[in-house]
Amino acid sequence: MTSILVSDEALTVRLPLVSRIAGVLGEQVVPRSAITGADVVTDGLAAARGLRAPGLAIPGRREIGTWRGRGARRFVDVRRGQPALRLRLRGQRYDELLIGHDDAAALVAQLAPSTGSPLPQKRSRG
């Protein structure tokens, strides 16, 4: 299972070995200052749009890899029936991370700045 660790300085996404191989992806470490927005996507599978390059898709079940479309490059790791955390990034290898997580809402809350003002977010189905 993919793990997401949030610290004061960064967000780290760690993929299991099988996912790293299937998606041709590695661990992602994103400075919190690069996160411009975060939201919960109720259907992460539907939110993975664009062309897969490279990665793996099992239609209707699982998508992992890099998705490209409309001038954006997305790091995707989602499963059917699981909500996802969507992060919009600035100045990073990926413009967006879309990561399936059972408690995506708690992660969005954790990412709110220490000032108490929330990150820009919108609830989305895809």
C-alpha positions in Angstrom: 0.0 0.0 0.0 1.2 3.5 -0.8 2.1 5.5 2.2 2.0 9.3 2.5 4.0 11.0 5.2 3.5 14.7 6.1 6.2 16.6 8.0 6.6 20.3 8.7 8.9 20.6 5.7 7.7 18.1 3.1 5.2 15.5 1.9 6.6 12.1 1.0 4.9 9.5 -1.1 6.3 6.0 -0.8 5.2 3.3 -3.2 5.5 -0.4 -2.6 8.0 -2.2 -4.9 5.3 -3.7 -7.3 3.9 -0.2 -7.8 7.3 1.4 -8.4 8.0 -1.2 -11.1 4.5 -1.1 -12.7 4.3 2.6 -12.7 8.0 3.3 -13.5 7.8 5.7 -10.5 10.0 6.4 -7.5 9.5 8.0 -4.1 8.2 11.5 -4.3 9.3 14.2 -1.8 7.6 17.5 -2.3 8.4 20.6 -0.2 5.3 21.9 1.5 6.1 25.3 0.0 5.5 23.8 -3.5 2.0 22.7 -2.7 -0.5 25.3 -4.0 -3.7 23.4 -3.4 -5.1 20.2 -2.1 -8.5 18.5 -2.3 -10.2 15.2 -1.9 -11.4 13.4 -5.0 -14.2 10.9 -4.3 -13.4 8.9 -7.4 -9.6 9.0 -8.0 -9.9 6.5 -10.9 -12.1 8.9 -12.9 -9.8 11.9 -12.1 -6.8 10.3 -13.8 -7.2 11.9 -17.2 -4.9 12.2 -20.1 -2.4 9.9 -21.8 -0.4 7.4 -19.7 3.3 7.7 -20.4 4.7 5.5 -18.8 2.7 3.5 -16.4 0.1 0.7 -16.0 -3.7 0.8 -16.2 -6.1 -2.0 -15.5 -9.3 -0.6 -16.9 -11.9 0.1 -14.2 -9.6 -1.2 -11.4 -6.2 0.5 -11.1 -4.0 3.2 -12.6 -0.4 4.0 -11.7 2.2 6.0 -13.6 2.6 9.3 -15.3 -0.4 10.9 -17.0 0.0 13.8 -19.4 -2.7 16.1 -20.7 -3.6 19.8 -21.2 -0.1 21.0 -20.4 0.1 19.1 -17.1 2.1 16.2 -15.9 0.4 14.0 -13.2 1.8 11.4 -10.8 -1.0 8.9 -10.4 -1.6 6.0 -8.1 -5.3 5.2 -7.7 -7.6 2.2 -7.2 -11.3 1.6 -7.8 -13.5 2.6 -4.8 -10.9 4.5 -3.0 -10.9 8.3 -2.5 -7.8 10.2 -3.6 -5.7 13.1 -2.4 -5.1 15.6 -5.3 -2.2 18.0 -4.8 -1.5 20.9 -7.2 2.2 21.7 -7.2 4.5 24.6 -8.4 8.1 24.2 -9.6 8.2 20.4 -9.3 8.7 17.5 -11.7 4.9 16.9 -11.6 2.2 19.5 -11.8 -0.2 17.3 -9.8 -0.1 14.3 -7.6 -3.2 12.1 -7.5 -2.8 9.5 -4.8 -5.4 7.0 -3.6 -5.8 7.1 0.2 -8.6 5.9 2.5 -8.3 9.0 4.7 -7.6 11.7 2.1 -9.6 14.3 4.0 -7.4 13.9 7.0 -4.3 14.5 4.8 -5.8 17.6 3.4 -6.4 18.9 6.9 -2.8 18.0 7.9 -1.5 20.0 4.9 -3.3 23.2 6.0 -0.7 25.9 6.9 0.2 26.3 10.5 -1.4 29.8 10.4 -4.8 28.0 10.4 -5.8 29.2 6.9 -6.6 26.2 4.7 -5.1 25.5 1.3 -7.2 26.3 -1.7 -9.4 23.2 -2.2 -12.5 22.1 -3.9 -14.5 18.8 -3.5 -14.5 17.0 -6.7 -15.7 13.7 -8.2 -13.1 13.6 -10.8 
